[in-house]
Structures are given as structure tokens and as C-alpha cells.
Amino acid sequence: MSKALGLISGGLDSSLAAMALMRQGIEVTGISFVTPFFNADKSKIAAETIGHHLIIEDISDTHLNMVKEPRYGYGRNMNPCIDCHALMFQLAGERMIRDGFDFLFSGEVLGQRPMSQNANALKSVAKLSGFPERVLRPLSAKLLPITIMEEKGLVDRAQLLDLQGRSRKPQQALAKEWGLHDYPGSGGGCLLTEEGFSNQLRDLFTHNHNASVADVELLKIGRQFRLSPAAKLILGRHQADNNALQKQRKPEQIKLRCQNFSGPLGLYCGEVNPLELEIAAAIVASYGKGKDEAEVDVLCSSSNEEFVRTVKPMPRELSRKLLIR
């Protein structure tokens, strides 16, 4: 029996690709990668629904380094899809060799995404991965050059598919025919395709090219204000944000909170400058219950000291100009 290792996103296409191979008796194992930009939640559900084993691997640091300098650049936002797919095939290929799988597969469909899933892009992804001869796209295989796996009889080409284009109707019809009724809608799942998050990430890379995974995780919380090239403020929107900022705060980051009024938690990140810290305190004050007061005391807490800044709450129209969005 052939053994295949597939990139499983949890979406309809990767689920159908896995089923296409399982229906011809191939032992399928999925692999789902976790980064700051996407998780394995949908993959877990899909694996349980279809009935195949799933490997989950956190590749956050490696993936972040690729996102900073992708060879093939970005899509509409900060999504380096070609480089991302190639990296995942590379890492899956290393596990393929280590664990004795025969080949790799994915749910990519020829022409579904004009930039990252045209014929040249699919070829580039396979080549970049380091395992170009062991990558199979079951959903479009009949429209692509025959692979070694098909020539050797590890996969029956006659049972593979010839899907192409952006319409999802053929996949939906196939899912109905094969009894797959519960699957997520198309799109979503990757923060790098979202405009607002991409703007914040671009700002982070511009001012801190050595940004870590922890720095990226902070982008998911609250409002982000750029105070200067060397400093920014993150402000919670609600209690869940405040709790997350408290939990993810680094020792060198300064926590800000109104002393005599309820309001959000602020986190000052970057090089400490008295003027910028004053601006940060004024923003924190403007989002609290004391926003209409002449002055508000803001408690600033670092890892080794606490001090109070008495500030005039910044007018909201001014603070909005500093928002990264």
C-alpha cells in the first residue's frame, strides 16, 4: 500500500485531495503547520471528519523568517503564497523522508488563484521545495505532467481529477457525491491575506526587521499606535485584550493604566523616550473614563519601577492619526 503525506488546511480542496487518494486505497496522513498567521483548528476537524491521521507541527520561527524576505514576493497584502507553499512542501518532504512516506500531495487546483496556482507557480513551488518529483496535486493531476508516482503505479492516474479554474461548483458537486457534507467556506484562515493585519505587520517589519514571533503575536491584540520609528503603543479594546497584553508583556515593555479611572491597559513597546511615553499616557487617558478631565494620572509600570505621569487626555481625532490600520 502506498503512503502519502498531504498538506491539509482543513478546507474543501485539501479534504477532497485526501479523499481522492484514500478512495483508491492509499494510506493518507495529513500534516498541518502552525504559525502566528494560521492555526490547525480546521485541519483537526477535517481529519476527524474524513478519518485520516494528522500531524501538527509548529514552524513559527522558520515561517516568520520566510515572510520577512520571500523570494517570490507578496500577493495583494503580506501573503507570500508561493514561498509559503514551497516552505511547507520542503518541511513536509523532510518528514516524508524521515518517516518513510512515498510522496507528498496538496489540494491545490490549477488556475484557482491566478498568481499562486497557475502552471508556472505550481512548478516553482515543487522545485523550491526540494522534492519536485514527489509532489502530487490529485485534484488537477490529469491536467499536469505525469508524475513518477503515477508511472510507478503508486497512484492510479485514471482515478485522479482534472479540476481547474476559480469556480468551486465542481468541488461542491464532488463533495456531495462522496458524502462530504460538512466543510468550511472558501477563503479566510490566514492573517497575511487581511489588509489591516498586513498593514500592521508591514509597519512592524519597517521599524523592527528583527521582530520575533512574540512581537507578531502582539499585533493580534487591541489597537496599534505608531509613536515614533522606535516606539509604539498597544491599547486593549476590552478585558480579553487587557488580559492578553498582561500575559504577553515582555519585561522591558512598560504597562500603562489610568490610576483613578477605569479604562484600557496600554503596553509601550520599544525604546523608552520621555516625550513618546507622555504621548502614550495621553492616548491611554483618552480611551478611559477620564477622557473629559483636564488631567489624568497614568500609572506606568516597568520591570523594576512604577511611576505616575499626569497628562491631558489626547483628543481622539489626534490619536487616530497615530493608529496603524
C-alpha positions, 0 to 999 in steps of 0.5 A: 500500500502506498503512503502519502503525506498531504498538506491539509488546511482543513478546507474543501480542496485539501479534504477532497485531495485526501479523499481522492487518494484514500478512495483508491486505497492509499494510506493518507496522513495529513500534516498541518503547520502552525504559525502566528498567521494560521492555526490547525483548528480546521485541519483537526476537524477535517481529519476527524471528519474524513478519518485520516491521521494528522500531524501538527507541527509548529514552524513559527520561527522558520515561517516568520523568517520566510515572510520577512524576505520571500523570494517570490514576493507578496500577493495583494497584502503580506501573503507570500503564497508561493514561498509559503507553499514551497516552505511547507512542501520542503518541511513536509518532504523532510518528514516524508523522508524521515518517516518513510512516506512515498510522496507528498500531495496538496489540494491545490487546483490549477488556475484557482488563484491566478498568481499562486496556482497557475502552471508556472507557480505550481512548478516553482513551488515543487522545485523550491521545495526540494522534492519536485518529483514527489509532489502530487496535486490529485485534484488537477493531476490529469491536467499536469505532467505525469508524475513518477508516482503515477508511472510507478503505479503508486497512484492510479492516474485514471482515478485522479481529477482534472479540476481547474479554474476559480469556480468551486461548483465542481468541488461542491458537486464532488463533495456531495457525491462522496458524502462530504457534507460538512466543510468550511467556506472558501477563503479566510484562515490566514492573517497575511491575506487581511489588509489591516493585519498586513498593514500592521505587520508591514509597519512592524517589519519597517521599524523592527526587521528583527521582530520575533514571533512574540512581537507578531503575536502582539499585533493580534491584540487591541489597537496599534499606535505608531509613536515614533520609528522606535516606539509604539503603543498597544491599547486593549479594546476590552478585558480579553485584550487587557488580559492578553497584553498582561500575559504577553508583556515582555519585561522591558515593555512598560504597562500603562493604566489610568490610576483613578479611572477605569479604562484600557491597559496600554503596553509601550513597546520599544525604546523608552523616550520621555516625550513618546511615553507622555504621548502614550499616557495621553492616548491611554487617558483618552480611551478611559473614563477620564477622557473629559478631565483636564488631567489624568494620572497614568500609572506606568509600570516597568520591570523594576519601577512604577511611576505616575505621569499626569497628562491631558487626555489626547483628543481622539481625532489626534490619536487616530492619526497615530493608529496603524490600520 
